[in-house]
């Protein structure tokens, strides 16, 4: 999911969400709420014969994406995320197994109290078939960031999937042709 990238003042999102070193909480909440709405809608799309079995969430946009904000403003962004996550969990289909992905144990705040089960470590290696995996994406970067050279969740997504090719087709005229469409 494209998340507000507030890691540097030079990011295009920064001027939209931050004024006088203060996070515009209303704009930020609307964005996070919209992302959760998109996840809910995506989870309702028919997938296979039985639909999705579950959702694996990350704390999209809550780590590195907030590094450009002053500390107190990072806390505000995290609080907004937690409130919107709580709303999402009340609205999403209760038959879905919703888990949090903890890519690195270096950040103990990644584990939410409402999640008894979590995926820890390499999500690509441990994910189950039929699960919708959600990750943050800076829409101004290459999908997968550094891929093999990137030890983050973004890198794992890049090196464990075809996301760089499927999300970068606009870079290559051949990839935009019907003949280039193949199952991955």
TIVO-2410 file (N, C-alpha, C; in nm, 3 decimals):
# residues 184
REC num residu      c1      c2      c3 atome chaine
REC   1      X   0.085  -0.118   0.000     N      A
REC   1      X   0.000   0.000   0.000    CA      A
REC   1      X   0.089   0.124   0.000     C      A
REC   2      X   0.055   0.223  -0.081     N      A
REC   2      X   0.131   0.347  -0.076    CA      A
REC   2      X   0.100   0.420   0.055     C      A
REC   3      X   0.203   0.447   0.133     N      A
REC   3      X   0.186   0.514   0.262    CA      A
REC   3      X   0.256   0.648   0.259     C      A
REC   4      X   0.209   0.744   0.340     N      A
REC   4      X   0.276   0.873   0.343    CA      A
REC   4      X   0.424   0.856   0.382     C      A
REC   5      X   0.511   0.903   0.294     N      A
REC   5      X   0.655   0.894   0.318    CA      A
REC   5      X   0.703   1.026   0.378     C      A
REC   6      X   0.728   1.022   0.507     N      A
REC   6      X   0.767   1.143   0.581    CA      A
REC   6      X   0.906   1.127   0.640     C      A
REC   7      X   0.990   1.051   0.572     N      A
REC   7      X   1.123   1.022   0.625    CA      A
REC   7      X   1.223   1.135   0.601     C      A
REC   8      X   1.194   1.226   0.508     N      A
REC   8      X   1.281   1.340   0.480    CA      A
REC   8      X   1.195   1.458   0.440     C      A
REC   9      X   1.243   1.576   0.472     N      A
REC   9      X   1.169   1.696   0.432    CA      A
REC   9      X   1.155   1.707   0.281     C      A
REC  10      X   1.247   1.650   0.206     N      A
REC  10      X   1.243   1.658   0.061    CA      A
REC  10      X   1.143   1.564  -0.005     C      A
REC  11      X   1.082   1.475   0.072     N      A
REC  11      X   0.983   1.383   0.016    CA      A
REC  11      X   0.860   1.463  -0.032     C      A
REC  12      X   0.803   1.424  -0.146     N      A
REC  12      X   0.684   1.496  -0.195    CA      A
REC  12      X   0.570   1.499  -0.092     C      A
REC  13      X   0.554   1.391  -0.013     N      A
REC  13      X   0.445   1.386   0.086    CA      A
REC  13      X   0.466   1.482   0.203     C      A
REC  14      X   0.590   1.515   0.232     N      A
REC  14      X   0.621   1.591   0.353    CA      A
REC  14      X   0.546   1.725   0.356     C      A
REC  15      X   0.554   1.801   0.247     N      A
REC  15      X   0.489   1.932   0.243    CA      A
REC  15      X   0.336   1.921   0.255     C      A
REC  16      X   0.281   1.809   0.210     N      A
REC  16      X   0.137   1.790   0.218    CA      A
REC  16      X   0.091   1.761   0.361     C      A
REC  17      X   0.169   1.681   0.434     N      A
REC  17      X   0.128   1.635   0.567    CA      A
REC  17      X   0.187   1.715   0.683     C      A
REC  18      X   0.290   1.794   0.659     N      A
REC  18      X   0.358   1.862   0.769    CA      A
REC  18      X   0.364   2.012   0.743     C      A
REC  19      X   0.319   2.088   0.841     N      A
REC  19      X   0.327   2.235   0.836    CA      A
REC  19      X   0.387   2.282   0.968     C      A
REC  20      X   0.491   2.366   0.959     N      A
REC  20      X   0.558   2.420   1.079    CA      A
REC  20      X   0.597   2.310   1.177     C      A
REC  21      X   0.653   2.200   1.125     N      A
REC  21      X   0.699   2.085   1.204    CA      A
REC  21      X   0.587   2.013   1.279     C      A
REC  22      X   0.462   2.035   1.238     N      A
REC  22      X   0.349   1.966   1.300    CA      A
REC  22      X   0.278   1.881   1.195     C      A
REC  23      X   0.250   1.759   1.232     N      A
REC  23      X   0.176   1.668   1.146    CA      A
REC  23      X   0.032   1.715   1.135     C      A
REC  24      X  -0.020   1.725   1.013     N      A
REC  24      X  -0.161   1.755   0.994    CA      A
REC  24      X  -0.235   1.625   1.023     C      A
REC  25      X  -0.284   1.612   1.145     N      A
REC  25      X  -0.342   1.486   1.191    CA      A
REC  25      X  -0.466   1.446   1.111     C      A
REC  26      X  -0.545   1.542   1.069     N      A
REC  26      X  -0.665   1.509   0.992    CA      A
REC  26      X  -0.629   1.448   0.857     C      A
REC  27      X  -0.535   1.510   0.786     N      A
REC  27      X  -0.493   1.455   0.657    CA      A
REC  27      X  -0.430   1.317   0.674     C      A
REC  28      X  -0.347   1.306   0.777     N      A
REC  28      X  -0.279   1.179   0.800    CA      A
REC  28      X  -0.380   1.068   0.834     C      A
REC  29      X  -0.475   1.100   0.920     N      A
REC  29      X  -0.579   1.002   0.957    CA      A
REC  29      X  -0.659   0.959   0.834     C      A
REC  30      X  -0.696   1.054   0.749     N      A
REC  30      X  -0.772   1.019   0.628    CA      A
REC  30      X  -0.693   0.923   0.541     C      A
REC  31      X  -0.562   0.947   0.529     N      A
REC  31      X  -0.479   0.858   0.447    CA      A
REC  31      X  -0.471   0.718   0.507     C      A
REC  32      X  -0.444   0.709   0.636     N      A
REC  32      X  -0.432   0.578   0.701    CA      A
REC  32      X  -0.566   0.506   0.698     C      A
REC  33      X  -0.674   0.578   0.722     N      A
REC  33      X  -0.807   0.519   0.715    CA      A
REC  33      X  -0.837   0.467   0.574     C      A
REC  34      X  -0.799   0.544   0.473     N      A
REC  34      X  -0.819   0.501   0.334    CA      A
REC  34      X  -0.740   0.375   0.303     C      A
REC  35      X  -0.618   0.367   0.355     N      A
REC  35      X  -0.536   0.248   0.331    CA      A
REC  35      X  -0.604   0.125   0.392     C      A
REC  36      X  -0.652   0.137   0.515     N      A
REC  36      X  -0.721   0.025   0.577    CA      A
REC  36      X  -0.848  -0.010   0.500     C      A
REC  37      X  -0.918   0.090   0.447     N      A
REC  37      X  -1.037   0.062   0.365    CA      A
REC  37      X  -0.999  -0.016   0.239     C      A
REC  38      X  -0.885   0.021   0.177     N      A
REC  38      X  -0.840  -0.051   0.057    CA      A
REC  38      X  -0.803  -0.196   0.091     C      A
REC  39      X  -0.742  -0.215   0.207     N      A
REC  39      X  -0.705  -0.351   0.249    CA      A
REC  39      X  -0.831  -0.434   0.270     C      A
REC  40      X  -0.930  -0.375   0.336     N      A
REC  40      X  -1.056  -0.446   0.358    CA      A
REC  40      X  -1.120  -0.484   0.224     C      A
REC  41      X  -1.125  -0.389   0.130     N      A
REC  41      X  -1.182  -0.418  -0.002    CA      A
REC  41      X  -1.103  -0.527  -0.074     C      A
REC  42      X  -0.970  -0.518  -0.068     N      A
REC  42      X  -0.886  -0.620  -0.133    CA      A
REC  42      X  -0.911  -0.758  -0.073     C      A
REC  43      X  -0.934  -0.763   0.058     N      A
REC  43      X  -0.957  -0.892   0.124    CA      A
REC  43      X  -1.089  -0.956   0.082     C      A
REC  44      X  -1.179  -0.877   0.025     N      A
REC  44      X  -1.310  -0.926  -0.017    CA      A
REC  44      X  -1.312  -0.972  -0.163     C      A
REC  45      X  -1.202  -0.952  -0.234     N      A
REC  45      X  -1.193  -0.995  -0.374    CA      A
REC  45      X  -1.183  -1.146  -0.377     C      A
REC  46      X  -1.259  -1.209  -0.465     N      A
REC  46      X  -1.248  -1.355  -0.475    CA      A
REC  46      X  -1.105  -1.397  -0.507     C      A
REC  47      X  -1.053  -1.488  -0.430     N      A
REC  47      X  -0.916  -1.537  -0.449    CA      A
REC  47      X  -0.922  -1.689  -0.445     C      A
REC  48      X  -0.892  -1.752  -0.556     N      A
REC  48      X  -0.906  -1.898  -0.560    CA      A
REC  48      X  -1.052  -1.935  -0.545     C      A
REC  49      X  -1.077  -2.056  -0.505     N      A
REC  49      X  -1.216  -2.099  -0.493    CA      A
REC  49      X  -1.280  -2.059  -0.361     C      A
REC  50      X  -1.199  -2.035  -0.258     N      A
REC  50      X  -1.254  -2.005  -0.126    CA      A
REC  50      X  -1.226  -1.864  -0.077     C      A
REC  51      X  -1.163  -1.780  -0.157     N      A
REC  51      X  -1.129  -1.646  -0.112    CA      A
REC  51      X  -1.003  -1.648  -0.026     C      A
REC  52      X  -0.967  -1.532   0.025     N      A
REC  52      X  -0.849  -1.523   0.111    CA      A
REC  52      X  -0.873  -1.595   0.243     C      A
REC  53      X  -0.770  -1.658   0.293     N      A
REC  53      X  -0.777  -1.723   0.424    CA      A
REC  53      X  -0.742  -1.625   0.535     C      A
REC  54      X  -0.658  -1.529   0.501     N      A
REC  54      X  -0.616  -1.435   0.604    CA      A
REC  54      X  -0.544  -1.315   0.546     C      A
REC  55      X  -0.507  -1.226   0.634     N      A
REC  55      X  -0.434  -1.104   0.599    CA      A
REC  55      X  -0.312  -1.095   0.689     C      A
REC  56      X  -0.199  -1.064   0.629     N      A
REC  56      X  -0.077  -1.039   0.706    CA      A
REC  56      X  -0.049  -0.889   0.695     C      A
REC  57      X  -0.064  -0.820   0.806     N      A
REC  57      X  -0.043  -0.675   0.809    CA      A
REC  57      X   0.098  -0.643   0.855     C      A
REC  58      X   0.150  -0.533   0.806     N      A
REC  58      X   0.271  -0.475   0.863    CA      A
REC  58      X   0.228  -0.341   0.922     C      A
REC  59      X   0.313  -0.281   1.000     N      A
REC  59      X   0.282  -0.147   1.048    CA      A
REC  59      X   0.325  -0.050   0.938     C      A
REC  60      X   0.253  -0.058   0.826     N      A
REC  60      X   0.289   0.018   0.708    CA      A
REC  60      X   0.300   0.167   0.738     C      A
REC  61      X   0.415   0.221   0.697     N      A
REC  61      X   0.440   0.363   0.712    CA      A
REC  61      X   0.471   0.410   0.852     C      A
REC  62      X   0.492   0.320   0.946     N      A
REC  62      X   0.510   0.360   1.085    CA      A
REC  62      X   0.655   0.356   1.134     C      A
REC  63      X   0.744   0.302   1.057     N      A
REC  63      X   0.884   0.294   1.099    CA      A
REC  63      X   0.967   0.398   1.027     C      A
REC  64      X   1.043   0.354   0.929     N      A
REC  64      X   1.132   0.443   0.854    CA      A
REC  64      X   1.058   0.558   0.788     C      A
REC  65      X   0.932   0.538   0.752     N      A
REC  65      X   0.857   0.642   0.682    CA      A
REC  65      X   0.832   0.765   0.770     C      A
REC  66      X   0.851   0.755   0.900     N      A
REC  66      X   0.825   0.868   0.990    CA      A
REC  66      X   0.952   0.935   1.042     C      A
REC  67      X   1.067   0.890   0.997     N      A
REC  67      X   1.194   0.938   1.054    CA      A
REC  67      X   1.218   1.087   1.036     C      A
REC  68      X   1.153   1.153   0.943     N      A
REC  68      X   1.171   1.296   0.923    CA      A
REC  68      X   1.088   1.382   1.016     C      A
REC  69      X   0.996   1.320   1.089     N      A
REC  69      X   0.910   1.395   1.182    CA      A
REC  69      X   0.980   1.414   1.316     C      A
REC  70      X   0.957   1.529   1.382     N      A
REC  70      X   1.006   1.541   1.519    CA      A
REC  70      X   0.942   1.432   1.605     C      A
REC  71      X   1.013   1.387   1.710     N      A
REC  71      X   0.971   1.274   1.794    CA      A
REC  71      X   0.825   1.274   1.838     C      A
REC  72      X   0.778   1.385   1.890     N      A
REC  72      X   0.639   1.390   1.936    CA      A
REC  72      X   0.541   1.369   1.823     C      A
REC  73      X   0.576   1.413   1.704     N      A
REC  73      X   0.489   1.397   1.589    CA      A
REC  73      X   0.489   1.252   1.540     C      A
REC  74      X   0.601   1.182   1.558     N      A
REC  74      X   0.605   1.040   1.526    CA      A
REC  74      X   0.508   0.965   1.616     C      A
REC  75      X   0.506   1.001   1.744     N      A
REC  75      X   0.413   0.938   1.838    CA      A
REC  75      X   0.269   0.962   1.794     C      A
REC  76      X   0.237   1.083   1.750     N      A
REC  76      X   0.102   1.115   1.704    CA      A
REC  76      X   0.064   1.029   1.583     C      A
REC  77      X   0.157   1.014   1.489     N      A
REC  77      X   0.131   0.931   1.371    CA      A
REC  77      X   0.107   0.786   1.412     C      A
REC  78      X   0.189   0.735   1.504     N      A
REC  78      X   0.171   0.598   1.554    CA      A
REC  78      X   0.037   0.580   1.623     C      A
REC  79      X  -0.003   0.680   1.701     N      A
REC  79      X  -0.132   0.674   1.772    CA      A
REC  79      X  -0.248   0.669   1.672     C      A
REC  80      X  -0.240   0.751   1.569     N      A
REC  80      X  -0.344   0.751   1.465    CA      A
REC  80      X  -0.350   0.615   1.397     C      A
REC  81      X  -0.233   0.558   1.365     N      A
REC  81      X  -0.229   0.425   1.303    CA      A
REC  81      X  -0.297   0.322   1.394     C      A
REC  82      X  -0.264   0.323   1.523     N      A
REC  82      X  -0.322   0.227   1.617    CA      A
REC  82      X  -0.473   0.240   1.625     C      A
REC  83      X  -0.524   0.361   1.625     N      A
REC  83      X  -0.669   0.383   1.631    CA      A
REC  83      X  -0.737   0.332   1.504     C      A
REC  84      X  -0.676   0.358   1.389     N      A
REC  84      X  -0.734   0.312   1.263    CA      A
REC  84      X  -0.723   0.160   1.249     C      A
REC  85      X  -0.615   0.102   1.299     N      A
REC  85      X  -0.600  -0.044   1.301    CA      A
REC  85      X  -0.711  -0.107   1.384     C      A
REC  86      X  -0.738  -0.048   1.499     N      A
REC  86      X  -0.844  -0.100   1.586    CA      A
REC  86      X  -0.980  -0.097   1.515     C      A
REC  87      X  -1.009   0.011   1.445     N      A
REC  87      X  -1.135   0.021   1.368    CA      A
REC  87      X  -1.139  -0.087   1.260     C      A
REC  88      X  -1.027  -0.103   1.189     N      A
REC  88      X  -1.019  -0.202   1.083    CA      A
REC  88      X  -1.046  -0.342   1.137     C      A
REC  89      X  -0.987  -0.376   1.249     N      A
REC  89      X  -1.004  -0.510   1.306    CA      A
REC  89      X  -1.149  -0.538   1.346     C      A
REC  90      X  -1.223  -0.434   1.381     N      A
REC  90      X  -1.365  -0.451   1.414    CA      A
REC  90      X  -1.450  -0.470   1.288     C      A
REC  91      X  -1.403  -0.416   1.173     N      A
REC  91      X  -1.483  -0.419   1.051    CA      A
REC  91      X  -1.451  -0.536   0.957     C      A
REC  92      X  -1.330  -0.588   0.963     N      A
REC  92      X  -1.288  -0.691   0.868    CA      A
REC  92      X  -1.361  -0.822   0.899     C      A
REC  93      X  -1.381  -0.903   0.796     N      A
REC  93      X  -1.448  -1.031   0.809    CA      A
REC  93      X  -1.384  -1.115   0.921     C      A
REC  94      X  -1.463  -1.155   1.016     N      A
REC  94      X  -1.411  -1.229   1.133    CA      A
REC  94      X  -1.361  -1.368   1.097     C      A
REC  95      X  -1.398  -1.419   0.979     N      A
REC  95      X  -1.349  -1.551   0.936    CA      A
REC  95      X  -1.204  -1.545   0.891     C      A
REC  96      X  -1.155  -1.425   0.862     N      A
REC  96      X  -1.016  -1.410   0.817    CA      A
REC  96      X  -0.919  -1.417   0.934     C      A
REC  97      X  -0.811  -1.488   0.913     N      A
REC  97      X  -0.702  -1.496   1.011    CA      A
REC  97      X  -0.613  -1.374   0.988     C      A
REC  98      X  -0.625  -1.272   1.074     N      A
REC  98      X  -0.547  -1.150   1.059    CA      A
REC  98      X  -0.427  -1.157   1.152     C      A
REC  99      X  -0.308  -1.144   1.093     N      A
REC  99      X  -0.184  -1.151   1.171    CA      A
REC  99      X  -0.097  -1.030   1.142     C      A
REC 100      X  -0.009  -1.001   1.236     N      A
REC 100      X   0.088  -0.894   1.218    CA      A
REC 100      X   0.219  -0.957   1.175     C      A
REC 101      X   0.287  -0.892   1.083     N      A
REC 101      X   0.419  -0.935   1.041    CA      A
REC 101      X   0.523  -0.857   1.120     C      A
REC 102      X   0.613  -0.929   1.182     N      A
REC 102      X   0.722  -0.865   1.256    CA      A
REC 102      X   0.850  -0.904   1.183     C      A
REC 103      X   0.896  -0.816   1.096     N      A
REC 103      X   1.010  -0.853   1.013    CA      A
REC 103      X   1.138  -0.855   1.094     C      A
REC 104      X   1.146  -0.768   1.191     N      A
REC 104      X   1.267  -0.761   1.272    CA      A
REC 104      X   1.230  -0.761   1.419     C      A
REC 105      X   1.294  -0.846   1.497     N      A
REC 105      X   1.268  -0.848   1.641    CA      A
REC 105      X   1.337  -0.734   1.713     C      A
REC 106      X   1.410  -0.650   1.638     N      A
REC 106      X   1.478  -0.537   1.699    CA      A
REC 106      X   1.379  -0.431   1.745     C      A
REC 107      X   1.257  -0.434   1.695     N      A
REC 107      X   1.157  -0.334   1.732    CA      A
REC 107      X   1.041  -0.402   1.805     C      A
REC 108      X   1.048  -0.410   1.939     N      A
REC 108      X   0.943  -0.478   2.014    CA      A
REC 108      X   0.806  -0.412   2.003     C      A
REC 109      X   0.800  -0.285   1.960     N      A
REC 109      X   0.669  -0.219   1.948    CA      A
REC 109      X   0.590  -0.274   1.830     C      A
REC 110      X   0.654  -0.356   1.747     N      A
REC 110      X   0.584  -0.411   1.631    CA      A
REC 110      X   0.474  -0.508   1.670     C      A
REC 111      X   0.483  -0.570   1.785     N      A
REC 111      X   0.382  -0.668   1.825    CA      A
REC 111      X   0.266  -0.598   1.891     C      A
REC 112      X   0.150  -0.618   1.837     N      A
REC 112      X   0.029  -0.558   1.891    CA      A
REC 112      X  -0.037  -0.654   1.990     C      A
REC 113      X  -0.092  -0.603   2.098     N      A
REC 113      X  -0.154  -0.692   2.196    CA      A
REC 113      X  -0.270  -0.773   2.141     C      A
REC 114      X  -0.341  -0.721   2.037     N      A
REC 114      X  -0.455  -0.796   1.986    CA      A
REC 114      X  -0.416  -0.909   1.892     C      A
REC 115      X  -0.287  -0.926   1.866     N      A
REC 115      X  -0.241  -1.031   1.777    CA      A
REC 115      X  -0.173  -1.141   1.856     C      A
REC 116      X  -0.242  -1.254   1.871     N      A
REC 116      X  -0.181  -1.368   1.940    CA      A
REC 116      X  -0.081  -1.437   1.850     C      A
REC 117      X  -0.109  -1.439   1.720     N      A
REC 117      X  -0.022  -1.506   1.624    CA      A
REC 117      X   0.043  -1.400   1.537     C      A
REC 118      X   0.170  -1.417   1.511     N      A
REC 118      X   0.240  -1.323   1.424    CA      A
REC 118      X   0.339  -1.400   1.339     C      A
REC 119      X   0.371  -1.343   1.225     N      A
REC 119      X   0.479  -1.397   1.143    CA      A
REC 119      X   0.604  -1.320   1.183     C      A
REC 120      X   0.709  -1.391   1.216     N      A
REC 120      X   0.833  -1.328   1.257    CA      A
REC 120      X   0.941  -1.365   1.156     C      A
REC 121      X   1.018  -1.266   1.114     N      A
REC 121      X   1.128  -1.291   1.022    CA      A
REC 121      X   1.085  -1.284   0.878     C      A
REC 122      X   1.145  -1.365   0.794     N      A
REC 122      X   1.126  -1.360   0.650    CA      A
REC 122      X   0.984  -1.402   0.612     C      A
REC 123      X   0.900  -1.305   0.581     N      A
REC 123      X   0.761  -1.330   0.549    CA      A
REC 123      X   0.746  -1.415   0.424     C      A
REC 124      X   0.836  -1.398   0.329     N      A
REC 124      X   0.828  -1.475   0.205    CA      A
REC 124      X   0.845  -1.624   0.235     C      A
REC 125      X   0.932  -1.656   0.329     N      A
REC 125      X   0.957  -1.796   0.363    CA      A
REC 125      X   0.847  -1.855   0.450     C      A
REC 126      X   0.782  -1.771   0.532     N      A
REC 126      X   0.688  -1.826   0.629    CA      A
REC 126      X   0.540  -1.802   0.597     C      A
REC 127      X   0.509  -1.722   0.496     N      A
REC 127      X   0.369  -1.693   0.464    CA      A
REC 127      X   0.296  -1.819   0.418     C      A
REC 128      X   0.170  -1.821   0.445     N      A
REC 128      X   0.086  -1.935   0.407    CA      A
REC 128      X   0.012  -1.904   0.277     C      A
REC 129      X  -0.018  -2.008   0.201     N      A
REC 129      X  -0.097  -1.991   0.079    CA      A
REC 129      X  -0.232  -1.929   0.112     C      A
REC 130      X  -0.276  -1.840   0.026     N      A
REC 130      X  -0.408  -1.781   0.043    CA      A
REC 130      X  -0.412  -1.659   0.132     C      A
REC 131      X  -0.297  -1.609   0.174     N      A
REC 131      X  -0.292  -1.490   0.260    CA      A
REC 131      X  -0.261  -1.366   0.178     C      A
REC 132      X  -0.330  -1.257   0.208     N      A
REC 132      X  -0.304  -1.127   0.149    CA      A
REC 132      X  -0.195  -1.061   0.234     C      A
REC 133      X  -0.081  -1.030   0.173     N      A
REC 133      X   0.030  -0.969   0.246    CA      A
REC 133      X   0.030  -0.819   0.219     C      A
REC 134      X   0.030  -0.738   0.326     N      A
REC 134      X   0.025  -0.593   0.313    CA      A
REC 134      X   0.158  -0.534   0.359     C      A
REC 135      X   0.213  -0.447   0.277     N      A
REC 135      X   0.338  -0.378   0.311    CA      A
REC 135      X   0.325  -0.232   0.269     C      A
REC 136      X   0.403  -0.147   0.332     N      A
REC 136      X   0.406  -0.006   0.295    CA      A
REC 136      X   0.488   0.011   0.169     C      A
REC 137      X   0.453   0.111   0.092     N      A
REC 137      X   0.532   0.141  -0.026    CA      A
REC 137      X   0.546   0.290  -0.042     C      A
REC 138      X   0.668   0.334  -0.063     N      A
REC 138      X   0.695   0.473  -0.096    CA      A
REC 138      X   0.674   0.483  -0.247     C      A
REC 139      X   0.569   0.552  -0.290     N      A
REC 139      X   0.537   0.553  -0.432    CA      A
REC 139      X   0.643   0.620  -0.519     C      A
REC 140      X   0.744   0.684  -0.458     N      A
REC 140      X   0.849   0.747  -0.538    CA      A
REC 140      X   0.975   0.660  -0.544     C      A
REC 141      X   0.970   0.537  -0.495     N      A
REC 141      X   1.086   0.448  -0.501    CA      A
REC 141      X   1.058   0.331  -0.593     C      A
REC 142      X   1.163   0.256  -0.623     N      A
REC 142      X   1.146   0.135  -0.705    CA      A
REC 142      X   1.084   0.026  -0.618     C      A
REC 143      X   0.987  -0.048  -0.671     N      A
REC 143      X   0.930  -0.159  -0.594    CA      A
REC 143      X   1.037  -0.258  -0.552     C      A
REC 144      X   1.038  -0.291  -0.424     N      A
REC 144      X   1.139  -0.383  -0.372    CA      A
REC 144      X   1.263  -0.312  -0.324     C      A
REC 145      X   1.264  -0.179  -0.336     N      A
REC 145      X   1.381  -0.099  -0.297    CA      A
REC 145      X   1.509  -0.163  -0.347     C      A
REC 146      X   1.594  -0.210  -0.258     N      A
REC 146      X   1.722  -0.266  -0.299    CA      A
REC 146      X   1.719  -0.414  -0.331     C      A
REC 147      X   1.600  -0.477  -0.324     N      A
REC 147      X   1.586  -0.620  -0.352    CA      A
REC 147      X   1.689  -0.702  -0.274     C      A
REC 148      X   1.780  -0.774  -0.341     N      A
REC 148      X   1.876  -0.861  -0.271    CA      A
REC 148      X   1.965  -0.785  -0.173     C      A
REC 149      X   1.989  -0.659  -0.200     N      A
REC 149      X   2.078  -0.580  -0.115    CA      A
REC 149      X   2.004  -0.510  -0.001     C      A
REC 150      X   1.875  -0.529   0.009     N      A
REC 150      X   1.791  -0.460   0.107    CA      A
REC 150      X   1.744  -0.560   0.212     C      A
REC 151      X   1.790  -0.548   0.339     N      A
REC 151      X   1.751  -0.644   0.442    CA      A
REC 151      X   1.613  -0.619   0.504     C      A
REC 152      X   1.538  -0.523   0.452     N      A
REC 152      X   1.407  -0.489   0.509    CA      A
REC 152      X   1.297  -0.575   0.447     C      A
REC 153      X   1.175  -0.555   0.495     N      A
REC 153      X   1.058  -0.623   0.440    CA      A
REC 153      X   1.041  -0.586   0.293     C      A
REC 154      X   1.069  -0.459   0.257     N      A
REC 154      X   1.061  -0.418   0.117    CA      A
REC 154      X   1.153  -0.503   0.031     C      A
REC 155      X   1.276  -0.523   0.077     N      A
REC 155      X   1.371  -0.605   0.003    CA      A
REC 155      X   1.323  -0.748  -0.011     C      A
REC 156      X   1.263  -0.802   0.096     N      A
REC 156      X   1.210  -0.938   0.091    CA      A
REC 156      X   1.098  -0.948  -0.012     C      A
REC 157      X   1.012  -0.847  -0.017     N      A
REC 157      X   0.905  -0.846  -0.116    CA      A
REC 157      X   0.963  -0.838  -0.257     C      A
REC 158      X   1.066  -0.758  -0.274     N      A
REC 158      X   1.128  -0.742  -0.405    CA      A
REC 158      X   1.196  -0.868  -0.455     C      A
REC 159      X   1.271  -0.932  -0.365     N      A
REC 159      X   1.346  -1.051  -0.410    CA      A
REC 159      X   1.261  -1.178  -0.406     C      A
REC 160      X   1.147  -1.176  -0.340     N      A
REC 160      X   1.064  -1.296  -0.330    CA      A
REC 160      X   0.941  -1.294  -0.419     C      A
REC 161      X   0.930  -1.192  -0.504     N      A
REC 161      X   0.812  -1.182  -0.589    CA      A
REC 161      X   0.850  -1.117  -0.722     C      A
REC 162      X   0.755  -1.102  -0.808     N      A
REC 162      X   0.776  -1.034  -0.935    CA      A
REC 162      X   0.733  -0.889  -0.930     C      A
REC 163      X   0.729  -0.832  -0.810     N      A
REC 163      X   0.674  -0.698  -0.793    CA      A
REC 163      X   0.750  -0.591  -0.871     C      A
REC 164      X   0.880  -0.603  -0.882     N      A
REC 164      X   0.957  -0.502  -0.957    CA      A
REC 164      X   0.915  -0.502  -1.103     C      A
REC 165      X   0.896  -0.618  -1.160     N      A
REC 165      X   0.857  -0.627  -1.300    CA      A
REC 165      X   0.711  -0.585  -1.318     C      A
REC 166      X   0.622  -0.636  -1.235     N      A
REC 166      X   0.480  -0.608  -1.254    CA      A
REC 166      X   0.443  -0.464  -1.220     C      A
REC 167      X   0.516  -0.401  -1.131     N      A
REC 167      X   0.485  -0.264  -1.091    CA      A
REC 167      X   0.566  -0.159  -1.165     C      A
REC 168      X   0.657  -0.202  -1.250     N      A
REC 168      X   0.742  -0.107  -1.324    CA      A
REC 168      X   0.722  -0.117  -1.474     C      A
REC 169      X   0.612  -0.175  -1.518     N      A
REC 169      X   0.589  -0.198  -1.661    CA      A
REC 169      X   0.592  -0.067  -1.739     C      A
REC 170      X   0.556   0.042  -1.676     N      A
REC 170      X   0.554   0.171  -1.746    CA      A
REC 170      X   0.693   0.212  -1.793     C      A
REC 171      X   0.798   0.150  -1.738     N      A
REC 171      X   0.934   0.181  -1.778    CA      A
REC 171      X   0.973   0.114  -1.910     C      A
REC 172      X   0.895   0.016  -1.954     N      A
REC 172      X   0.937  -0.068  -2.064    CA      A
REC 172      X   0.817  -0.091  -2.158     C      A
REC 173      X   0.827  -0.040  -2.282     N      A
REC 173      X   0.716  -0.054  -2.377    CA      A
REC 173      X   0.678  -0.199  -2.401     C      A
REC 174      X   0.777  -0.288  -2.407     N      A
REC 174      X   0.749  -0.431  -2.430    CA      A
REC 174      X   0.663  -0.489  -2.318     C      A
REC 175      X   0.688  -0.448  -2.195     N      A
REC 175      X   0.611  -0.501  -2.082    CA      A
REC 175      X   0.466  -0.452  -2.083     C      A
REC 176      X   0.438  -0.348  -2.161     N      A
REC 176      X   0.301  -0.297  -2.167    CA      A
REC 176      X   0.219  -0.364  -2.277     C      A
REC 177      X   0.277  -0.460  -2.346     N      A
REC 177      X   0.205  -0.528  -2.453    CA      A
REC 177      X   0.131  -0.650  -2.400     C      A
REC 178      X   0.030  -0.691  -2.473     N      A
REC 178      X  -0.048  -0.808  -2.436    CA      A
REC 178      X   0.038  -0.935  -2.435     C      A
REC 179      X   0.134  -0.940  -2.526     N      A
REC 179      X   0.220  -1.060  -2.537    CA      A
REC 179      X   0.307  -1.079  -2.412     C      A
REC 180      X   0.332  -0.972  -2.338     N      A
REC 180      X   0.419  -0.981  -2.221    CA      A
REC 180      X   0.343  -1.032  -2.097     C      A
REC 181      X   0.212  -1.038  -2.104     N      A
REC 181      X   0.133  -1.080  -1.988    CA      A
REC 181      X   0.138  -1.233  -1.974     C      A
REC 182      X   0.202  -1.278  -1.868     N      A
REC 182      X   0.210  -1.421  -1.838    CA      A
REC 182      X   0.186  -1.440  -1.690     C      A
REC 183      X   0.141  -1.557  -1.653     N      A
REC 183      X   0.120  -1.588  -1.512    CA      A
REC 183      X   0.253  -1.596  -1.441     C      A
REC 184      X   0.258  -1.542  -1.322     N      A
REC 184      X   0.381  -1.548  -1.241    CA      A
REC 184      X   0.362  -1.650  -1.131     C      A
***
